Structure formats: C-alpha cells, structure tokens
Amino acid sequence: MAAFDVLAQLGVEAPPDLALLRFGENALYAYRDRGLVLRVARPDTRAEQVARTVDFVMRIAARGMEVAEPAAVPGVRQPVVTSTGVVTLWVYYETDTDCRVTPRELGGLLRHFHDLAISEKDLVEAWEPFALIRARLDGARRDGIDQDLVDPLAALLASLESRVPDLTSELGIGVIHGDMHYGNVMCLPGRRLLLIDFDQICRGPLEWDLVPNLVTFRRFEMSDEDYEEFSSAYGYDLRVSPHVGTFIALRELGMVTWLLQQYGTSASLDEEIRCRIDSINEPGARATTWRAR
C-alpha cells in the first residue's frame, strides 16, 4: 500500500494507526501521531501533475489564500512516488465538527480564490471536463452494469461533447477549483475556513465553480434565501448565464457517473442511482430531489 511505503521512508517501522478520512477519486488517511494526512492518488495519476498541484497550493497560500497546506517534512520532496502509487503529505488539522459553512461564506471564499488564483493560471492545465466521465462509463461497461443505466448517461455525454465547445464565459477564463462544494471547505476551531481538494484545478470558465451550488439548490432543497446569499457574496447569479442548462447537465452527469461506480453495493444506493438517471434530463431551476450521498 502506497501510504505505508511512504511512512516507511519516514522511518515508521511498525504499521501505523491510519484513519481513512475519505475515499473517492483519491484515498486520504490521517496519521495523527505525526500530524499528517497522506493523500494517495489514483493509479493512473501522473506524478508531474501532482507536483504542479502542490506547487499551486503553496503559491496561493503565500498570496494569502486560506487553504490546507502541504506538509514540510525534512528530507522529503513532494510528491513521493512509490512502486504502489503517488502520495502527497499534507498538514493534519483538527476540525470543529459542529461548524457548518454558510452559503455566504462559501460564496466569499470562492470569490477570494478566483481573485488570487488568476496569477497562477500558467501553472494549471486547460479545463477538460469529459475525461473522468468517459473513464467512469468505460468502467461501468467493463463491470457489466445494466445498459439501461449506462446508455442514457452515454447519450447525455455525447450531447454535451457537442455543446460544451460552444460555451462562452461572461465571467471570463481563470483558474477554477473544479469541485467547489461545502464538503471541500474545512472548518477549524474559531471558524477558520480552509479550502481543500485541488485535484481538479484547471484553467477554464469561472462559472464552472458556481455550478455545484446551483445544483444543490436544484436537487438538494437549498432554500431561495441561501442560494441568493451565495450568489450575492460571490457577485454573480449563475441562473442568468445563457449556458446555465449546459453547465448544470455537465455537473449532474459527473455526479451520477461518480455514484455509478458504487452500483451494487446496497439496495438503497442502487435505488438512488436509478432515480438520478431517470431524472437527469429534467429542465428547470428545480427538479426531482436527490438524496445526498
């Protein structure tokens, strides 16, 4: 396992007590004895891409952005490439479990990020929104997942591949976080907010970072007041974009294909996946409610 290989390089001999914090596109493990979080990248992740991400985070932190920072470990240069994977080391933070980030805070944090990160636009690659979706659908086919689940998603992907190249941005092209939702903001004691998870940073339309909040409004019963607070804090309401429907469809397709990777693990999850696929093409500011997963 890549995390244990890295810890062995740090002189940790016995298998340490690691706590799994998150398992998704990456696996995150807390090693509290050393105050570290070990982030194990997907097997196909390029080390140079991870290195640029670490460099980017260090640069925007130096500019004053509140972010979870890479850990400075003597004798270790990040990322650490092992025979079992690419690993980065990050500072472990104790969080305030009772803290809930408000829409106004999220909108303000995003505005601050866009303003600061633009200076580092040459460090990140261009937005490519389809690669992960294609890979997930290919995986679903290999796993033998029912065609009636895969086919509607593949059809939507084909439609979006023809529509997205024609997008124009009213906010302009800048550095985008790529996955800007409440779960990617860490709240520390004293209500210090840190932005985390920079695996999808790229150079693209700034509107893309506003889409997750609009999908929360559309699918997860966010109130009108909360949505308007977010938009006011950021300074733009995505609903006025002429391409809002395309942005929403692309985000929702990504969410459903991510969940599809877990198909077959439980009856309730399978039911939710089918509900999402059955309703994925619904238009409008409000649509069938999805359950959070």
NORLIN-V549595 format. One record per backbone hydrogen bond with DSSP energy under -1.0 kcal/mol. CO is the residue of the C=O (numbers start at 1). NH is the residue of the N-H. If there is no record, write none. Layout:
co->(CO | CO)
nh->(NH | NH)
This chain:
co->(1 | 2 | 3 | 4 | 5 | 6 | 7 | 8 | 16 | 19 | 22 | 26 | 27 | 28 | 28 | 29 | 30 | 31 | 31 | 35 | 36 | 37 | 38 | 39 | 40 | 42 | 46 | 47 | 48 | 49 | 50 | 51 | 52 | 53 | 54 | 55 | 56 | 57 | 58 | 59 | 60 | 61 | 66 | 69 | 73 | 80 | 85 | 86 | 87 | 88 | 89 | 90 | 96 | 102 | 103 | 104 | 105 | 106 | 107 | 108 | 109 | 110 | 111 | 112 | 113 | 114 | 116 | 117 | 118 | 120 | 125 | 130 | 131 | 132 | 133 | 134 | 135 | 136 | 137 | 138 | 139 | 140 | 141 | 146 | 146 | 147 | 150 | 151 | 152 | 153 | 154 | 155 | 156 | 157 | 159 | 160 | 163 | 164 | 172 | 174 | 176 | 179 | 181 | 182 | 184 | 186 | 187 | 188 | 192 | 194 | 195 | 198 | 202 | 203 | 204 | 205 | 206 | 207 | 210 | 211 | 212 | 213 | 214 | 215 | 216 | 216 | 218 | 219 | 223 | 224 | 225 | 226 | 227 | 228 | 229 | 230 | 231 | 231 | 237 | 238 | 241 | 243 | 244 | 245 | 246 | 247 | 248 | 249 | 250 | 251 | 252 | 253 | 254 | 255 | 256 | 259 | 260 | 262 | 266 | 267 | 268 | 269 | 270 | 271 | 272 | 273 | 274 | 275 | 279)
nh->(5 | 6 | 7 | 8 | 9 | 10 | 12 | 11 | 18 | 30 | 28 | 24 | 40 | 21 | 22 | 38 | 19 | 34 | 36 | 92 | 31 | 90 | 29 | 88 | 27 | 45 | 50 | 51 | 52 | 53 | 54 | 55 | 56 | 57 | 58 | 59 | 60 | 61 | 62 | 63 | 65 | 64 | 195 | 91 | 76 | 87 | 82 | 41 | 80 | 39 | 71 | 37 | 99 | 106 | 107 | 108 | 109 | 110 | 111 | 112 | 113 | 114 | 115 | 116 | 117 | 118 | 119 | 120 | 121 | 123 | 203 | 134 | 135 | 136 | 137 | 138 | 139 | 140 | 141 | 142 | 143 | 145 | 144 | 149 | 150 | 151 | 154 | 155 | 156 | 157 | 158 | 159 | 160 | 161 | 163 | 164 | 166 | 167 | 206 | 204 | 202 | 181 | 184 | 185 | 196 | 194 | 96 | 191 | 188 | 186 | 68 | 201 | 176 | 127 | 174 | 208 | 209 | 210 | 214 | 215 | 216 | 217 | 218 | 219 | 220 | 222 | 287 | 290 | 227 | 228 | 229 | 230 | 231 | 232 | 233 | 234 | 235 | 236 | 240 | 241 | 244 | 247 | 248 | 249 | 250 | 251 | 252 | 253 | 254 | 255 | 256 | 257 | 258 | 259 | 260 | 262 | 263 | 265 | 270 | 271 | 272 | 273 | 274 | 275 | 276 | 277 | 278 | 279 | 282)
